[in-house]
Amino acid sequence: MTEWQKTNWRNKPRVQMPDYIDAAALAKVEAQLSQYPPLVFAGEARRLKQHLGAAGRGEAFLLQGGDCAESFEQFSADAIRDTFKVMLQMAMVLTYGAKVPVVKVGRMAGQFAKPRSAPTEVLDGVELPSYRGDIINELAFTPEARIPNPSKMLQAYTQAAATLNLLRAFSTGGFADMSMVHSWTLGFTDEQDVQKYSEIADRIQDTIDFMDAAGITADTTHEFSTVEFYTSHEGLLLEYEEALTRLDSTSGNWLAGSGHMIWIGDRTRQPDGAHVEFCSGVLNPIGLKCGPTTTAEDLKVLMAKLNPENEEGRLTLIARFGAGKAGEHLPRLVKAVKEEGAKVTWVCDPMHGNTIKSATGYKTRPFDSVLREVRDFFGVHQAEGTVPGGVHFEMTGLDVTECTGGVRAVTEEDLSDRYHTACDPRLNASQSLELAFLVAEELTNLRRDRKKRAAG
């Protein structure tokens, strides 16, 4: 077997990637990026892999969330802070429900490229190339804006580096203090329309009060005031990924230096394709989106290609079927994993299978459909005796109106109020936290059932 090289993907069929007009400009950008420092480091990626392995065994739980597509125009410290803040709140609630550590992974500092269902789009009779994310082209519907521009990779790198710098400061600088995080959550549950979650919030407060009385505080315990926070994105634009790939001197393996975890989308998971080839050779944890068209045989081939050593935490399978469809599709994939004896971490993405077009013309996702798919996911794993290892949400800490429903009842008529996404609709801060409480209930019930069976 020939040794893997970071350029191998160039000899494979490529999909969902732009054709750059100016080859010389592209080569110049790639050369420049290849001299830049990596955004993440091999030790961090290995540590995340260990945490994901624990999630696969039921000894941790993954919370993965963030933007559909990061925007250059909407980039701000406040937006990063608000998404980080709501993820900390969600993680605290999930920790209480699962009674295991919650692994926090943001769709941040790299989620700039988006696959599209069609290469072009038509508006008022004019057909132009599709918008593919700010790292490739621009959202404005003009011929000039839609031309792929390689220099955008440099801007993406700069924004990702600034985002990571701020996330690392928030993670260790006191912002993540457990008492502060819970005080934010109490503010949410104090409001009249969400008081049904106040019982869980009160129990969390009792636990914090007990630890405080025992002398376990931010002043005495490092873990009380800091968190580990990782980044992830779809490894779609392989010129960018290759340029940031570095050889790890400790292990002699290759690291995708663009983010701690990268995933392969449902549209780019061809076993002989460029994206699978690239991801097969880097040491990072790899995610694989599994949709309704994923067959058991597809999955077996991909698991062998992406995780030939059957390493725990290496491969996360992200199920995305749509409400009411997990019961039809997920069991065959779970059985395929069992037949292979494969070590994987199962995660639910209830967003991508539940996108609809509202009567008002906006793309949206109904909160109830998102919740139903999560419950279906847990139900299948309970029936199969396997571990539901995490959840994957497109969300923001901002008060947007992009997904309908939730206790504060965003309606289709409300969508136009604050619809800011560059691509797909995201849960807002209130909907995200409410979903965390509902997932925590599922985790609590699962834990109780396991105890009963163990005692039975």
HULINJO-V993569 format. One record per backbone hydrogen bond with DSSP energy under -1.0 kcal/mol. NH is the residue of the N-H (numbers start at 1). CO is the residue of the C=O. If there is no record, write none. Layout:
# HULINJO-V993569
nh = [NH NH]
co = [CO CO]
This chain:
# HULINJO-V993569
nh = [8 10 11 12 26 27 28 29 30 31 32 33 34 35 36 39 40 45 46 47 48 49 50 51 52 53 54 55 56 57 58 59 61 62 63 64 65 66 70 80 81 82 83 84 85 86 87 88 89 90 91 92 93 94 95 96 97 98 99 103 105 106 107 108 112 114 121 123 126 128 130 136 137 138 142 146 147 149 152 153 155 156 157 158 159 160 161 162 163 164 165 166 167 168 169 170 171 172 173 177 178 181 182 183 184 185 186 187 188 189 190 194 195 197 198 201 202 203 204 205 206 207 208 209 210 211 212 213 214 215 216 217 221 224 225 227 230 232 233 235 236 238 241 242 243 244 245 246 248 252 255 257 257 259 261 262 263 264 268 273 274 277 278 279 280 281 283 286 287 288 289 290 294 299 300 301 302 303 304 305 306 307 310 314 316 317 318 319 320 325 329 330 334 335 336 337 338 339 340 342 345 347 348 349 354 356 358 361 364 367 370 371 372 373 374 375 376 377 378 379 380 381 382 383 384 385 386 389 391 392 393 395 396 400 401 405 409 410 417 427 429 432 433 434 435 436 437 438 439 440 441 442 443 444 445 446 447 448 449 450 451 452 453 454 455 456]
co = [5 7 8 9 22 23 24 25 26 27 28 29 30 32 33 257 257 41 42 43 44 45 46 47 48 49 50 51 52 53 55 54 101 389 103 391 105 393 111 76 77 78 79 80 81 82 83 84 85 86 87 88 89 90 91 92 93 94 95 61 63 230 65 106 110 132 128 126 123 121 119 133 133 145 140 142 144 136 149 150 151 152 153 154 155 156 157 158 159 160 161 162 163 164 165 166 167 168 169 174 224 177 178 179 180 181 182 183 184 185 186 191 192 194 195 197 198 199 200 201 202 203 204 205 206 207 208 209 210 212 211 215 217 221 222 171 104 106 261 263 234 236 237 238 239 240 242 255 253 248 246 244 255 256 231 285 233 287 265 270 13 273 274 275 276 278 254 314 262 316 264 318 291 295 296 297 298 299 300 301 302 303 307 311 286 345 288 347 290 322 325 326 330 331 332 333 334 335 336 337 315 317 390 319 351 364 362 358 356 404 366 367 368 369 370 371 372 373 374 375 376 377 378 379 380 381 381 346 62 348 64 66 427 398 418 410 406 405 414 394 398 428 429 430 431 432 433 434 435 436 437 438 439 440 441 442 443 444 445 446 447 448 449 450 451 452]
